[in-house]
């Protein structure tokens, strides 16, 4: 294998079961939940053909909540890293050969060991003959020598070194096969549902498979769990053994805010990319595979990330402590209890569809005391044209004790009289 060029307003109380429809005002400010895509007739990539590159498919639509959007990728996914909103997806759950993009999982294993103190950046690992002989993209480690872990990390991330992967795998687990088993176990722990690892490099193997969605999960974990190590993905070049190599990730040079992650290429997989870019408070993660050439990979990555930033924004529906509604309480030491979200609620929306978002409050009223703060009392349902259907819990914002016996008598009589 070669990785070379590789706040809704309070409503009027009505019937016992509340269902209040609330349009979200334009005054909402941009600021976590899933969302939507706006199709555009964007120009398609003018990919230059490589003689031995697999023939790329004709552009076909990816799925978005607002309609089809063409991409030449065989598989593709764009998510908002903070809200987990899916902006675009095409065969995102199809098991595919990930080639060197599976080195993300190799690095997750290494970063985990570093964080646990079981590995150190300055620790020297020995180079076996097997690692030295490994073909494909290379860091050019020397047989019989040792290499610091930090250099190996940079060799994997910047140079896509298969030899560096094997040095790390053998140093951590004793053998690459055992390391792959550790990858499979760790993958289950972090929520990978359709990935099977057979090696540390992404070298072609009929059972070595991942999906775009699983690659997105690994990328998010690396970004969120290891910010101190994520910086390596933004390095443009690295020199080892007097050989300098450039980072193959095209977005680092083409897309403002891009700072990672990993390319991949084999004849079977075509050209692939897992990339991330951050602008302001927003971070997008893009994964695609099956591009016919390096040039197509660079052009498509720029087109899709720019589209994602341009067409969508994150909108704060309400803050954690905002009172969404006051709900009447029966036989309580206070007449109402505030409904709160319990956390900041942010949605990713197409910019031109903000006015069409609607929210429904659903809860039983009156609530019977006692009520405990944090107790779920209802749901906030979000939807509308171009907006995904979401159902969020609403919680009691305060404790409400039950009235004593003497105090309850007038309340019960009053309810009888009032019907």
C-alpha positions as CSV (number, residue, x, y, z in Angstrom):
1,X,0.0,0.0,0.0
2,X,1.1,3.5,-0.6
3,X,-0.2,6.6,1.2
4,X,1.8,8.8,-1.0
5,X,0.2,11.4,-3.2
6,X,-0.9,10.5,-1.5
7,X,-35.4,30.9,24.2
8,X,-38.5,29.7,22.9
9,X,-41.2,32.0,24.4
10,X,-43.3,30.7,27.3
11,X,-46.7,29.6,26.1
12,X,-50.2,30.0,27.3
13,X,-51.3,27.0,29.5
14,X,-54.1,25.0,28.0
15,X,-55.2,21.4,28.2
16,X,-53.7,18.8,30.5
17,X,-51.3,17.7,27.7
18,X,-49.3,20.7,26.4
19,X,-48.2,21.0,22.8
20,X,-47.1,24.6,22.2
21,X,-45.7,25.5,18.7
22,X,-43.0,28.1,18.9
23,X,-41.3,29.6,15.9
24,X,-37.7,30.6,16.6
25,X,-37.0,34.3,16.1
26,X,-34.3,35.6,13.9
27,X,-32.8,37.3,16.9
28,X,-31.3,34.0,18.0
29,X,-27.6,34.4,18.1
30,X,-25.1,31.9,16.7
31,X,-23.4,29.7,19.2
32,X,-25.5,20.8,20.6
33,X,-27.8,18.8,18.1
34,X,-28.0,17.6,14.5
35,X,-29.0,19.3,11.2
36,X,-29.4,19.8,7.6
37,X,-27.8,20.8,4.2
38,X,-28.4,23.3,1.5
39,X,-27.9,22.0,-2.0
40,X,-26.1,24.3,-4.4
41,X,-25.1,24.0,-8.0
42,X,-21.4,24.2,-7.1
43,X,-18.8,23.5,-9.8
44,X,-17.6,20.0,-9.9
45,X,-14.0,19.1,-9.5
46,X,-11.9,19.1,-12.6
47,X,-9.8,16.2,-11.6
48,X,-6.7,15.4,-13.6
49,X,-6.4,11.7,-14.4
50,X,-3.5,9.6,-13.1
51,X,-2.6,6.8,-15.5
52,X,-3.0,4.0,-12.9
53,X,-5.6,5.6,-10.7
54,X,-9.0,3.9,-10.5
55,X,-11.6,5.4,-12.7
56,X,-13.7,7.7,-10.5
57,X,-17.5,7.5,-10.6
58,X,-19.5,10.2,-12.2
59,X,-20.7,12.7,-9.7
60,X,-23.8,11.4,-7.9
61,X,-25.9,12.9,-5.1
62,X,-25.1,12.8,-1.5
63,X,-28.0,12.9,0.9
64,X,-28.9,16.1,2.8
65,X,-32.1,17.0,4.6
66,X,-32.8,19.7,2.0
67,X,-32.1,17.6,-1.1
68,X,-29.3,16.0,-3.1
69,X,-25.9,17.4,-3.4
70,X,-23.4,16.0,-6.0
71,X,-20.0,14.7,-5.1
72,X,-17.6,12.5,-7.0
73,X,-16.6,10.6,-3.8
74,X,-17.9,7.0,-3.4
75,X,-18.4,7.5,0.3
76,X,-18.6,10.9,2.1
77,X,-19.7,12.5,5.4
78,X,-19.6,16.0,6.8
79,X,-20.5,16.6,10.4
80,X,-20.4,19.6,12.8
81,X,-17.9,18.4,15.4
82,X,-19.7,20.2,18.3
83,X,-23.3,19.5,17.5
84,X,-22.8,16.2,15.7
85,X,-25.1,17.6,13.0
86,X,-24.8,15.6,9.7
87,X,-24.5,18.2,6.9
88,X,-23.9,15.7,4.1
89,X,-23.7,11.9,3.8
90,X,-23.2,9.4,1.0
91,X,-22.8,5.7,1.8
92,X,-21.5,6.8,5.2
93,X,-22.1,3.4,6.8
94,X,-20.6,1.4,3.9
95,X,-17.6,-0.7,5.0
96,X,-14.7,0.4,2.9
97,X,-10.9,0.0,2.7
98,X,-9.7,3.0,4.7
99,X,-6.1,2.7,3.6
100,X,-3.9,5.1,5.6
101,X,-6.9,6.8,7.2
102,X,-7.0,3.9,9.6
103,X,-3.7,5.2,11.0
104,X,-6.0,7.6,13.0
105,X,-6.9,4.6,15.1
106,X,-3.2,3.7,15.5
107,X,-2.5,7.2,16.7
108,X,-5.5,7.0,19.1
109,X,-3.9,4.0,20.7
110,X,-0.6,5.7,21.0
111,X,-2.1,8.9,22.5
112,X,-4.1,6.8,25.0
113,X,-0.9,5.1,26.1
114,X,0.8,8.5,26.5
115,X,-2.1,9.9,28.5
116,X,-2.1,6.9,30.8
117,X,1.6,7.3,31.4
118,X,2.4,3.9,29.8
119,X,4.4,5.5,27.1
120,X,6.6,8.6,27.0
121,X,7.4,11.0,24.1
122,X,11.2,10.6,24.6
123,X,11.0,6.9,25.0
124,X,13.1,5.0,22.4
125,X,11.6,2.1,20.6
126,X,13.6,-0.5,18.6
127,X,13.4,-1.0,14.9
128,X,12.8,-4.6,13.8
129,X,13.7,-6.0,10.4
130,X,10.0,-6.3,9.7
131,X,9.4,-2.6,10.3
132,X,12.5,-1.7,8.2
133,X,11.4,-3.9,5.3
134,X,7.8,-2.6,5.2
135,X,6.9,-1.1,1.9
136,X,4.7,1.8,0.9
137,X,5.0,5.2,2.5
138,X,8.0,5.2,4.8
139,X,9.6,7.3,7.5
140,X,12.9,5.5,6.6
141,X,13.8,4.1,10.0
142,X,17.0,2.2,10.2
143,X,17.1,-1.5,11.1
144,X,18.7,-2.2,14.5
145,X,18.4,1.4,15.6
146,X,15.9,3.1,18.0
147,X,13.5,6.0,17.4
148,X,11.9,8.3,20.0
149,X,8.1,7.9,20.3
150,X,7.6,11.6,19.4
151,X,9.5,11.2,16.1
152,X,7.5,8.1,15.3
153,X,4.3,10.0,15.9
154,X,5.4,12.7,13.4
155,X,6.6,10.0,11.0
156,X,3.1,8.4,11.0
157,X,1.1,11.7,10.9
158,X,3.2,13.8,8.5
159,X,5.0,11.2,6.4
160,X,2.3,8.4,6.7
161,X,5.2,6.1,7.5
162,X,4.1,2.4,7.5
163,X,7.5,1.5,9.0
164,X,6.9,3.9,11.9
165,X,3.4,2.3,12.6
166,X,5.0,-1.1,12.9
167,X,7.7,0.2,15.3
168,X,5.0,1.7,17.5
169,X,2.8,-1.4,17.3
170,X,5.6,-3.8,18.2
171,X,6.9,-1.5,20.9
172,X,3.4,-1.3,22.5
173,X,2.0,-4.8,22.0
174,X,4.9,-7.0,21.0
175,X,3.5,-7.7,17.5
176,X,1.5,-5.9,15.0
177,X,-1.2,-8.7,15.1
178,X,-1.6,-8.2,18.8
179,X,-1.7,-4.5,18.4
180,X,-4.5,-4.9,15.8
181,X,-6.5,-6.8,18.4
182,X,-6.0,-4.0,20.8
183,X,-7.3,-1.6,18.2
184,X,-10.4,-3.6,17.7
185,X,-11.1,-3.7,21.5
186,X,-10.4,0.0,21.9
187,X,-12.6,0.7,18.9
188,X,-15.6,-0.9,20.6
189,X,-14.9,1.2,23.7
190,X,-15.1,4.5,21.9
191,X,-18.2,3.6,19.9
192,X,-16.9,2.3,16.5
193,X,-19.7,0.0,15.2
194,X,-18.5,-1.1,11.8
195,X,-14.7,-1.2,11.9
196,X,-12.3,-4.2,11.8
197,X,-8.6,-3.7,12.1
198,X,-6.1,-6.3,10.8
199,X,-2.9,-4.1,10.9
200,X,-1.6,-0.8,12.1
201,X,-0.9,0.7,8.7
202,X,-4.0,0.3,6.6
203,X,-2.1,-2.0,4.3
204,X,-4.7,-3.8,2.0
205,X,-6.5,-6.7,3.7
206,X,-9.9,-7.9,2.8
207,X,-11.0,-7.8,6.4
208,X,-9.5,-4.4,7.2
209,X,-12.5,-2.1,6.9
210,X,-14.0,1.1,8.3
211,X,-16.9,3.4,7.5
212,X,-16.9,7.2,7.1
213,X,-19.0,7.4,10.3
214,X,-16.5,5.5,12.3
215,X,-13.7,7.6,10.9
216,X,-15.6,10.7,12.1
217,X,-15.9,9.2,15.6
218,X,-12.2,8.5,15.8
219,X,-11.4,12.0,14.5
220,X,-13.6,13.6,17.1
221,X,-12.1,11.6,19.9
222,X,-8.6,12.6,18.9
223,X,-9.5,16.3,18.7
224,X,-11.4,16.3,22.0
225,X,-9.5,13.7,24.1
226,X,-6.0,14.7,23.1
227,X,-5.7,18.4,22.3
228,X,-2.1,18.3,23.5
229,X,-1.2,15.8,20.7
230,X,-3.6,17.0,18.0
231,X,-1.1,19.7,17.1
232,X,1.0,17.2,15.2
233,X,-1.7,16.9,12.5
234,X,-1.1,20.5,11.6
235,X,2.7,20.1,10.9
236,X,3.4,20.8,7.2
237,X,6.7,18.8,6.9
238,X,9.0,16.5,8.9
239,X,12.6,15.4,8.4
240,X,14.0,12.1,9.6
241,X,17.2,10.4,8.5
242,X,18.0,13.5,6.4
243,X,14.9,12.9,4.3
244,X,12.3,15.7,4.4
245,X,8.7,14.9,3.5
246,X,5.6,17.1,3.2
247,X,2.3,16.5,4.8
248,X,0.0,15.1,2.1
249,X,-3.2,16.6,3.6
250,X,-4.3,19.1,0.9
251,X,-6.6,21.1,3.2
252,X,-3.7,22.5,5.3
253,X,-2.7,24.7,2.4
254,X,-6.1,25.2,0.7
255,X,-8.7,25.7,3.4
256,X,-8.5,28.5,6.0
257,X,-8.7,27.0,9.5
258,X,-7.8,23.5,8.5
259,X,-5.5,21.7,11.0
260,X,-5.8,17.9,10.4
261,X,-6.1,14.9,9.9
262,X,-5.1,12.1,7.5
263,X,-5.0,11.1,3.8
264,X,-5.1,7.6,2.4
265,X,-4.7,5.9,-0.9
266,X,-4.6,2.4,-2.3
267,X,-5.7,1.1,-5.8
268,X,-8.8,-0.5,-4.3
269,X,-9.8,2.5,-2.1
270,X,-8.8,5.3,-4.4
271,X,-7.8,8.6,-2.8
272,X,-9.4,9.4,0.6
273,X,-9.2,12.0,3.2
274,X,-10.3,12.7,6.8
275,X,-10.0,16.4,7.4
276,X,-11.0,19.0,10.0
277,X,-11.1,22.8,10.0
278,X,-12.1,25.3,12.6
279,X,-13.4,28.8,12.1
280,X,-14.5,30.8,15.1
281,X,-16.5,28.5,17.4
282,X,-17.4,26.0,14.6
283,X,-15.4,22.9,13.7
284,X,-16.3,20.7,10.7
285,X,-15.1,17.2,10.1
286,X,-15.0,15.9,6.5
287,X,-14.4,12.3,5.4
288,X,-14.5,10.9,1.9
289,X,-13.0,8.1,-0.1
290,X,-12.8,6.8,-3.7
291,X,-11.5,9.9,-5.4
292,X,-9.7,9.2,-8.7
293,X,-6.6,11.4,-8.3
294,X,-4.7,13.5,-5.8
295,X,-5.9,16.7,-7.6
296,X,-9.5,15.6,-7.3
297,X,-9.0,14.9,-3.6
298,X,-7.6,18.4,-3.0
299,X,-10.3,20.2,-5.1
300,X,-13.2,18.2,-3.5
301,X,-12.0,18.7,0.0
302,X,-11.8,22.5,-0.5
303,X,-15.2,22.6,-2.2
304,X,-17.0,20.5,0.5
305,X,-15.5,22.2,3.5
306,X,-16.2,25.7,2.1
307,X,-19.8,24.7,1.4
308,X,-20.2,23.4,4.9
309,X,-19.0,26.6,6.5
310,X,-20.8,28.9,4.1
311,X,-24.3,27.3,4.2
312,X,-24.7,26.5,7.9
313,X,-24.4,28.1,11.3
314,X,-24.8,27.1,14.9
315,X,-27.8,28.7,16.7
316,X,-28.3,28.8,20.5
317,X,-31.9,27.9,21.3
318,X,-31.5,28.5,25.0
319,X,-28.9,28.5,27.7
320,X,-28.7,25.9,30.5
321,X,-30.4,28.1,33.1
322,X,-33.0,29.7,30.9
323,X,-36.5,29.2,32.1
324,X,-38.5,27.8,29.1
325,X,-41.9,27.6,30.8
326,X,-43.5,27.8,34.3
327,X,-45.6,24.7,34.9
328,X,-48.4,24.6,37.5
329,X,-47.9,22.3,40.5
330,X,-50.7,20.5,42.3
331,X,-50.4,20.3,46.1
332,X,-46.9,21.8,46.2
333,X,-45.4,24.5,48.4
334,X,-45.1,26.7,45.3
335,X,-47.6,27.2,42.6
336,X,-45.3,26.6,39.6
337,X,-42.0,24.9,38.8
338,X,-39.6,26.2,36.1
339,X,-38.8,24.0,33.1
340,X,-35.1,24.3,32.0
341,X,-33.0,22.5,29.5
342,X,-30.2,21.7,31.9
343,X,-27.6,22.5,29.3
344,X,-27.0,24.9,26.5
345,X,-29.0,23.7,23.5
346,X,-27.4,24.5,20.2
347,X,-28.6,23.4,16.7
348,X,-26.8,23.6,13.4
349,X,-29.1,25.2,10.8
350,X,-29.0,26.2,7.1
351,X,-28.5,30.0,7.3
352,X,-31.5,30.8,5.1
353,X,-33.9,28.4,7.0
354,X,-33.5,29.8,10.5
355,X,-36.9,31.5,10.3
356,X,-38.7,28.1,9.7
357,X,-37.5,26.3,12.7
358,X,-40.4,25.4,15.1
359,X,-40.4,24.1,18.7
360,X,-43.1,22.3,20.6
361,X,-43.2,22.0,24.4
362,X,-44.9,18.8,25.6
363,X,-45.6,18.2,29.3
364,X,-48.4,17.1,31.6
365,X,-50.0,19.8,33.8
366,X,-50.4,20.3,36.6
367,X,-47.4,18.4,38.0
368,X,-48.1,16.6,41.3
369,X,-45.8,17.5,44.1
370,X,-43.2,16.6,45.3
371,X,-40.9,17.6,42.4
372,X,-37.1,17.1,42.5
373,X,-34.8,19.6,40.8
374,X,-33.4,17.9,37.7
375,X,-36.4,15.6,37.3
376,X,-37.6,15.2,33.7
377,X,-41.0,16.8,33.3
378,X,-41.4,17.1,29.6
379,X,-39.8,17.3,26.2
380,X,-38.9,20.0,23.7
381,X,-39.5,18.9,20.1
382,X,-37.7,20.7,17.4
383,X,-38.5,20.5,13.6
384,X,-39.5,22.4,10.6
385,X,-38.5,22.7,6.9
386,X,-34.9,21.9,6.6
387,X,-34.5,21.1,10.3
388,X,-34.1,17.6,11.7
389,X,-36.7,16.3,14.1
390,X,-35.2,16.4,17.6
391,X,-36.7,15.6,21.0
392,X,-34.9,17.0,24.1
393,X,-35.6,16.5,27.8
394,X,-36.9,19.4,29.9
395,X,-36.0,19.3,33.6
396,X,-37.4,20.8,36.8
397,X,-35.4,23.9,37.7
398,X,-36.2,23.8,41.4
399,X,-37.4,21.5,44.2
400,X,-41.1,21.7,45.1
401,X,-42.1,20.1,48.3
402,X,-45.5,18.6,49.0
403,X,-47.9,20.7,51.1
404,X,-48.6,19.5,54.6
405,X,-52.0,18.0,55.4
406,X,-53.5,21.2,56.8
407,X,-52.3,23.2,53.8
408,X,-53.5,20.6,51.3
409,X,-57.2,20.8,52.4
410,X,-58.0,24.2,50.9
411,X,-56.0,23.3,47.8
412,X,-58.0,20.1,47.2
413,X,-61.3,21.9,47.9
414,X,-60.4,24.7,45.6
415,X,-59.7,22.2,42.8
416,X,-63.0,20.5,43.4
417,X,-64.9,23.8,43.2
418,X,-62.9,24.8,40.1
419,X,-63.6,21.6,38.3
